[in-house]
Amino acid sequence: MPGTRKLGKATDHRIAMLKNLTTALLENGKIETTVAKAKEVRSLAERMITLGKQNTLHTRRQALSYITKEDVVTKLFGEIAPKYADRNGGYTRIVKIGPRRGDAAEMAIIELV
């Protein structure tokens, strides 16, 4: 699929990492990561919130197939998605915070709006 960032990882590692980052974002509301990873997580997290807004058994199972913790899915459908019921997308914000000390990778904070 064109436009997908490979992030220097093998496919299975990349998918697992993005699932974990998405789960952490929905669990904590805010995470700190590199800009490239944040941009990938944004689309996945927004897709999960959109599923949560529909709130059917089918969408709950779809979210469970991607999010790694059941209690995060419960939080998504119970607390997070209803908060964005009147909003059409744009549920996350990416704020750049400068380079990382070790390798100068551009860092960012991604958070739920």
C-alpha positions as CSV (number, residue, x, y, z in Angstrom):
1,M,0.0,0.0,0.0
2,P,1.7,3.3,-1.1
3,G,2.1,5.9,1.6
4,T,2.7,3.4,4.4
5,R,5.8,4.2,6.4
6,K,8.0,1.1,6.9
7,L,9.8,2.7,9.9
8,G,12.9,0.4,9.4
9,K,11.1,-2.6,10.7
10,A,9.9,-6.0,9.4
11,T,6.2,-6.2,8.7
12,D,5.2,-8.3,11.7
13,H,7.3,-6.2,14.1
14,R,5.9,-2.9,12.6
15,I,2.3,-4.1,12.9
16,A,2.9,-5.2,16.6
17,M,4.6,-2.0,17.4
18,L,1.8,0.1,16.0
19,K,-0.9,-2.0,17.8
20,N,1.0,-1.4,21.1
21,L,1.4,2.3,20.5
22,T,-2.3,2.7,19.6
23,T,-3.3,0.8,22.7
24,A,-1.0,2.9,24.8
25,L,-2.4,6.1,23.3
26,L,-6.0,5.1,24.0
27,E,-5.1,3.9,27.5
28,N,-3.1,6.9,28.6
29,G,-4.4,9.7,26.4
30,K,-0.9,10.8,25.5
31,I,2.4,9.2,24.4
32,E,5.8,10.4,23.4
33,T,7.4,8.9,20.3
34,T,9.1,9.8,17.1
35,V,7.3,12.0,14.6
36,A,7.1,9.3,11.9
37,K,5.6,6.8,14.4
38,A,3.2,9.4,15.7
39,K,1.9,10.1,12.2
40,E,1.2,6.4,11.6
41,V,-0.5,6.0,15.0
42,R,-2.7,9.0,14.3
43,S,-4.6,7.3,11.5
44,L,-5.0,4.0,13.4
45,A,-6.2,5.7,16.6
46,E,-8.7,7.8,14.7
47,R,-10.0,4.7,13.0
48,M,-10.5,3.0,16.4
49,I,-12.3,6.1,17.8
50,T,-14.6,6.1,14.7
51,L,-15.4,2.4,15.4
52,G,-16.1,3.3,19.0
53,K,-18.7,5.9,17.9
54,Q,-20.7,3.3,16.0
55,N,-20.8,1.1,19.1
56,T,-22.1,-2.2,17.7
57,L,-21.0,-5.7,18.5
58,H,-19.3,-5.9,15.1
59,T,-17.3,-2.7,15.7
60,R,-16.4,-3.8,19.2
61,R,-15.0,-7.1,17.8
62,Q,-13.1,-5.2,15.1
63,A,-11.5,-3.0,17.8
64,L,-10.7,-6.0,19.9
65,S,-8.9,-7.5,16.9
66,Y,-6.5,-4.5,16.8
67,I,-6.3,-3.2,20.4
68,T,-4.3,-5.5,22.6
69,K,-6.1,-5.0,26.0
70,E,-9.8,-5.6,26.6
71,D,-10.1,-2.9,29.3
72,V,-8.8,-0.3,26.8
73,V,-11.6,-1.4,24.3
74,T,-14.1,-1.0,27.2
75,K,-12.7,2.5,27.9
76,L,-12.8,3.3,24.2
77,F,-16.5,2.4,23.8
78,G,-17.6,3.7,27.2
79,E,-15.6,7.0,27.7
80,I,-13.5,8.1,24.7
81,A,-15.8,7.6,21.7
82,P,-18.9,9.3,23.3
83,K,-16.7,12.3,24.0
84,Y,-16.2,12.8,20.3
85,A,-19.8,12.0,19.2
86,D,-20.3,15.4,17.6
87,R,-16.9,15.6,16.0
88,N,-16.0,14.4,12.5
89,G,-12.4,13.3,12.8
90,G,-9.4,15.2,14.1
91,Y,-9.4,13.4,17.5
92,T,-5.6,13.5,17.9
93,R,-2.9,16.2,18.1
94,I,0.8,15.9,17.3
95,V,3.1,18.4,19.0
96,K,6.8,18.3,18.0
97,I,9.2,18.5,21.0
98,G,12.6,18.6,19.3
99,P,15.4,16.0,18.7
100,R,16.1,13.0,21.0
101,R,19.4,13.2,22.8
102,G,20.9,9.9,21.7
103,D,20.3,9.8,17.9
104,A,18.7,13.2,17.2
105,A,15.5,11.6,16.0
106,E,12.7,14.2,15.8
107,M,10.4,13.5,18.8
108,A,6.7,14.3,19.2
109,I,3.9,14.0,21.7
110,I,0.7,12.6,20.3
111,E,-2.4,13.1,22.4
112,L,-6.2,12.9,22.3
113,V,-7.8,16.3,21.8
